[in-house]
Amino acid sequence: MQLEQRTVRTSKGDIPLWGRFGQHDASRPVLLVIRGAFGGRDDWTILVSAFPQADVVLAHLPGMYTPFLDRSSVPDFAAAFDEVIARMFANRRVVVMGLSIGGLVAMSLKAKEMAAVVACDPPLSTIGLWPMRDKLREIVTSELVTPSLLAWVENIFGVTPRGEVNVDYRGVLGGTTVPTSIVVGGVPLEPERALAQFPSFVSSADREVLNACPGLEVMLAPDAGHNLAKTAAWLVVVAVNGAILTAQSQIR
């Protein structure tokens, strides 16, 4: 699918976006999709055609197929995307769908254009993410790893050549200012075991935290793991359609 690329220069660094910008209509909401870490370059491109009631724009996390920012962290990513929204979509209503780490970024956004958030299986704690352990260790111990990628993995996942520490993202739950739906895979993270697919990246302890947060809509995909695109796309579509309806109700 051929999409136009536009790059937004922010105070943190450049953020490339992909979409059909020539077909945008200010009477529709914007659906900004922030992909997760270490996925495919073209993941979720189909969404550009899946929601005709919105102008769909795709983005990678900074550093994933795109330039690194001056500093890599979820707060820094959110600050950059707040600038992107303010510059590209001023005075429009914006729904942000974030995948995995992208969901944490989505929940951290504060731009006044924000109408709703859909976060797909966002990992609220990193220390127990055993499905990613080998991949992340391989990256940080590689002789070819760049300083930027090394810092990226340490700041986002807490993994370094010396070991790993927990990065606690539960604080983002108390900062949401717009209607927020969190789609969680039903295949539990614990215990560590052989599986044909990734389990959910939301631990049992973090599920309890989620369920106790007032104002959050938690949607469980019973037989799905972390990759909700393949195993629970229908539920993601339900959540996004609901968020777009919320945004449409705010357009005058």
C-alpha positions, 0 to 999 in steps of 0.5 A: 500500500503506497502511503505518503510520508511526512516528517514533523520536526519536534524539539526532541527530534524528527517524527515521520508519519505515514498516511493518505494526507491528500485525502484528509478531511477536517470534518473527520477525526484523526486516528493516530496509530503508534506501533510497538517495539521491534515489530514489522516495518509495515505492521497495521498498515491495513488500518489506513483502509479499515476506518473510513470514518477517520483519517488514519496516520501511522507512526513508529516509536522513535528509533524503530525504523526511524531516527532516534530522539535526543533521549529515548524514553516513554515520557520523551516519546510522548512529549514529541508526539504531543508536538506532532499532534499540535502541529499536524492536527491543530483544532481537530479531534484525535484518537490515538491507538498505541500498540504495546510500548506505543500504548504507554506513549498513547496514555501519556499524551496531553495534547488538547486535541486528544479525544480518546485512547486505545492501548493494546496490551501495554506492559506496565512492568518490564522485569517479568517480560520473559518472552522478550528476554533473549532478544533484548539480551542479544541486542545489548550484548552484540558487538554491533549494537549502537549507543543509541539502541543500547540506551533505547533498550535500557530506558524502555525495557531496563535491560543492559549488558550487566543485567536488568531492572524493572521499568515501572509504567503504572504511573501512566494510569493515573495521568489519562485525561480522555476516555481510555480503553485498554485491550489486554490479551487473555493468555497470561504472562505467568508462568514462563513456559513454552508457547506457540505465540507470545502471551499477554505482556500484562502481568497478573499483578498489573491486571489487578492494578488495571482493574482497580483504576477508575475511568479505564475501560479494560477489554479482555481478549480471552484467547489472545496473547500480546499480538492482538493484531493476529489473535483479537483484531475484532476486539481492537476494531470494536475499541477503536470504533468506540473511540472514534464515535467519542471523537465524532461527538466532539466535532462541531 
